[in-house]
Amino acid sequence: MEEFLTAHFWLAVGQIIMIDILLGGDNAVVIALACRKLPENQRLKGILWGTAGAIVLRVVLIAFALTLLQVPYLKLVGAALLLWIGIKLLSPQDEDGHSGIEGSDKLWAAVKTVIVADLVMSVDNVIAIAGAATGAGESHQLPLVIFGLLVSIPIIVWGSQLVLKLMDRFPLIITVGGMLLGWIAGTMAHSDPALVGFFPQEKVWGYAFGVTGALLVYATGYVVRRRATVAKNKI
């Protein structure tokens, strides 16, 4: 029980909540689109059942990911994907990504749409949350994941508009989130079993890898944004 009172545990919880808020805004949009045609008295049911199904599915996927990350070199692959996700988060976004989400006037059809769409869109969340959980110690990774998701999902579903407004008003939140993903990517790469024999496993080395990943995401995201701005001005 003492393990749940450690700084590492609560730091990882904070990371999971921030990751899910930053990467889960799309999920709130999907839920709204899928349930928009339901009768008023069924919309809340559609949101609750769809969200519950999505949470269960995501916990299963993350548990699977946590097991896979014990295989040599897979943490390196996950770290590379996290770096890409972080850079993408800092890059100009395509606004038409949800045009294919169809609403339904049947409760269970809407719930199925929410769950399937969440499955398709959950790869980034799953990898990022699994990476954050690995920093909290093996003994309570899955409870940590479940707790972090339970805390963050209501924020996404009922507070998504507030979160989006805060992100628009304070772009620094997105920058910090992208750098957090870079940090997790770096620390994940450092702990890959394939690198244990090449780099000391002291915390200072993990921090060095984390800082390198955060700076790499920031620098690459900055370059991508600059190029997009220049290209837009030429049109």
C-alpha positions, 0 to 999 in steps of 0.5 A: 500500500505504501507504493501508492503513496510514493512520488513516482506513483503520483507523478505518473498519475499526473502524466497520465491525466495530462496525456489523456486530456491532450490526446483525448480531446478527439475522443470527446468530439467523437462521443458528441458526434456519435450521440448527436442523433439520439433522443434527448433522454438517451444521449446521456446513456449513450455517452456513459455506455460508450465511454465505459466501453472505451475505458474497458477496451483501452485498459485491455490494450494498455495491459497488453502494451505493458507486457509487450514493452518488456520485450527488447527493442519494443520500448525503442519502437514505442519511444520513436512513436511517442516522439512522432506523436509529440511532434504531431501535437505541436504541428498544425492540425487538420480540422477535417479528421472527424468528417467520417463519424456518423451519428445514429438514432439507435442507442446501441449503434451509437455506443458501438460507434463510440467504442470502434472510433475510440479503438481506432484513435487510441494508439497514441493514448495507449503508447503514451500511457503505457510509457508513463506507467513504466516509470512508476514501477512494475508492481502497480502499473495496471492499477495506476493506468486504471486510476489515471483513466478513471480520473481523466475520462470525466474531464474529457467528456464533461470538461472538453470545451473548457480544456479546448478553450484553455489550450487555445488561450494558453498554447504553452499547455500544448507545448508542455504536453508535447515535451512531456511525450518527448520526456516519456519517450526518452526515459522509455528508450533508456529503460529498454532491455536492449540498452541496459548493457550499453548505458548505466541505469542510474536515474541521472541517465534516465533524466538525460534521455528524457531531457533529450527527448523533450528538447527533440520534440520541441525543436522539431515541432518548432521547425515544422510549424515555421515551415508550415507558416512560411508555406502558408504565407506564400499561398 
